[in-house]
Amino acid sequence: MLPGPTLLKACPHCSRHFLVPTLTSGNTFGAIQYSDGKTVAPMLPEMPRFHLCRDCGKPFWISEAPELGRTDELSGELPRDLQTARVPSADEYLEALQKGLARGEEEERTLRLGWWWAVNDPERALRAQEAPPPRPEGWEVELSRLTGLLDRDDPTHRLFLGEMARQQGRFEEAVQLLSESVPEGLQPAARGLLALVEKRSRRVEPLPRPN
Ligand SMILES: [Zn+2]
């Protein structure tokens, strides 16, 4: 992994400056795919896609924020109290949604999937014998909002729906969803998820590597 330049950008709402780390290169060696579809790669860290400005409190997509330059090329000293964009927490995803960041169904799905993965993140590092943390308050409601944005006829979405049914303990529904035919590339994931249903697991787990 090679870190890229740090960009200086401006909040599109209040013009307050903030920093954005970038990557020049990365790779997926050692990547782990989890049952919820998130892939975590040690050499390819997750980068923030939106930022909640801590001055005006408004959310925006980082790619749409005006770029003022790279910090290594800017002359003069940068103020010390600059905010740095970071990967949002689960609560920040909900805050961004509530403040209207999503302009349509696709962006809403992106944000709600981000929320779900962020909620699941603490479980990824757990050992098998450690109990997973309790789901946050309102989890079922938020999860049903996400399932409402997924299309059962889309094979990838169907795996998400199967995983959500599994996490909620609706194992028969999970088996139905996960047993429908999927393209070859998704078959290892579908098999891995069905194996988790079979052992009546509700926790987020790494899937076996396809080979
Ligand atoms: Zn702002």
Boltz pocket constraint, residues with backbone or C-beta under 6 A from the ligand:
constraints:
  - pocket:
      binder: B
      contacts: [[A, 11], [A, 12], [A, 13], [A, 14], [A, 15], [A, 16], [A, 53], [A, 54], [A, 55], [A, 56], [A, 57], [A, 58]]
      max_distance: 6.0
